[in-house]
Amino acid sequence: MAIRRALISVSDKTGIVEFARELAAAGVQIISTGGTHGLLEKEGIPVIGISEVTGFPEIMDGRVKTLHPAVHSGLLAVRDNEEHQRAIRELGLDYIDLVVVNLYPFAATIAKPDVTYEDAIENIDIGGPTMLRSAAKNHAFVTVVVDAADYEGVLSEIRQDGDTTLDTRKRLAAKVFRHTGAYDALIGDYLSKLGGDPLPERYTVTYEKVQDLRYGENPHQRAAFYRRPLAEAGNVTTAEQLHGKELSYNNINDANAALAIVKEFSEPAVVAVKHMNPCGVGVGADIHEACRKAYAADPTSIFGGIVAANRTIGAETATLLSEIFLEIILAPDFTPEALDILSRKKNIRLLRTGELAAAAGRKSDWVVTSVEGGMVVQESDVHSISEADLKVVTERQPTAEEMKQLLFGWKVVKHVKSNAILLAKDDMTVGVGAGQMNRVGAARIAIEQAGEQAKGAALASDAFFPMGDTVELAAKAGITAIIQPGGSIKDEESIRAANEHGIAMVFTGVRHFKH
């Protein structure tokens, strides 16, 4: 069957004039609504208004115009069903063979910082999704287009055969249901949050594909990279890649981890990450000093790692980083000189994030983690502390310098896989024990890595000590201060051990498990 009649109603009018002009030239009758009708008419394209089809005016500021049997009968009629054909004839209706619709810009509307509730509600499309769903349901006979990227493909088939193929109509129908499903999910999420119900009885999320990936964690696993429609700036999904190969699955996860850590700091900071754990973190008077410290923290593990900075990278820092084999460097920006230096390395990925909000300015978000057969959802861990939040539980108070290192270590250890122990000294990490089955094992790894640097260092633990053995190990290594959540039934054992060795220990009252 040839396409004889098309209904076009689009909010995004990209390419629609050229598309409609070719349809008209092919003898297709075009029906349209509102602004689309006005545009096509202005461009000299033959078009009839929706009211001429329905015999009913557009009313209520356009809220009611296509919700009419003359429209939906033409979309839903099964062309080889005798009863449907009889109803079309007796009621004086006609088929609609092609629907081209895109929806009110709800996402763009609620993305505006000054959006009002009334404006958001007014941008919930009703007629558009209804027409799309009707046409997509009846894709055996009706072609439906929701994406301007499909205009040329549809035109190509019409030029050749006067109609589209069933395979094309199936593909376009599937795209429609994905599109309307995502649209409804966004509306549902917006209204749920307004209603104070962020964890409703049905949790529906939607993401847009950024790119296909060569593979997942390993070469035998398929993967793709998706972005949330309203993702805020300053993260890996919104970063601009300035140079290098495409990101891989592991690159994306490591880059996300590095940014999460560097956002903990308002002062100049650099973070090196390997396998989603920090291998070196440093802060300094400027970004170059911070970078030197992050490198010195673990010159071995940084090899092949990911580095994130929270300040623009200049030529001096770029020169230092160019001497290391790195997969990715992320920063708010790069000076032209730095970009020139680093771009000489063919494969390194350089990502410009834009300004990064420090921890104090970050809002909690919802984190979705898949499990077999389902998912778990939780708030992101943006909890931060200050010195005033800490409880000194030992006879000795931390010195000002020890307190500084304790707070530094606490910011980082929350991002280390549990069980986690981290040693900090001179505004840098000197030992990291990650992902161990027991806490004293994590402490041994961190202390061994630190070597002589453990003397005078501060120790941070992501969760409480189940007994005093970690304190004893810390004392033997020369550690002088400890920060931990507290809350164990054997807290007194740890406090007693700290007092015996002259270690200052503070409790946060908050743990930071990371699985």
Beta strands, then each sheet from edge to edge (+ up, - down):
strand 1: 5-10
strand 2: 29-32
strand 3: 48-49
strand 4: 98-102
strand 5: 143-145
strand 6: 208-213
strand 7: 223-227
strand 8: 240-243
strand 9: 269-274
strand 10: 277-283
strand 11: 305-309
strand 12: 326-331
strand 13: 349-352
strand 14: 366-371
strand 15: 374-379
strand 16: 391-392
strand 17: 421-425
strand 18: 428-433
strand 19: 458-461
strand 20: 481-484
strand 21: 504-507
sheet 1: 3+ 2+ 1+ 4+ 5+
sheet 2: 6+ 7-
sheet 3: 8+ 13- 12- 11- 9+ 10-
sheet 4: 14+ 15-
sheet 5: 16+ 21- 20- 19- 17+ 18-
end
